[in-house]
Amino acid sequence: MATDARLNVGILQHPKIKKLGYRLGPQGPLSYIALILWVAANKPDGDLSGMEADDIELAIDWPEEPGVFFNALIEFRLLDETNPGHYAMHGWAERNPWVAGRGGRA
């Protein structure tokens, strides 16, 4: 299990994250950061295949209306639908190369 993840120091100023905050309030960006940390610990390749919208929201204890956080992630392209019903963190390997490459290290 990973013990850390990479966050860009400008994450809260990124246009997608600002839109997330505008749409969902401060819980949106906070939950996205929680998702980054959860993915680093549990799905280090960034592939969320096998997880549905509610699984993703439950993983980070989304406290608001079900589906709202997930739908915003898709709309703002913070999650990619790689195949119908299969999701992955957008740009995961580029933004978290150490975690993403963990499977190749022993």
GISUL-V104756 format. One record per helix or strand of 2 or more residues. SS is the DSSP state (a for helix, b for strand). FROM is the first residue (numbers start at 1). LEN is the number of residues. If there is no record, write none. Layout:
BEGIN
SS|FROM|LEN / SS|FROM|LEN
END
This chain:
BEGIN
a|11|3 / a|15|10 / a|26|17 / a|53|7 / a|68|8 / b|79|5 / b|86|4 / a|92|4 / a|97|4 / a|102|3
END
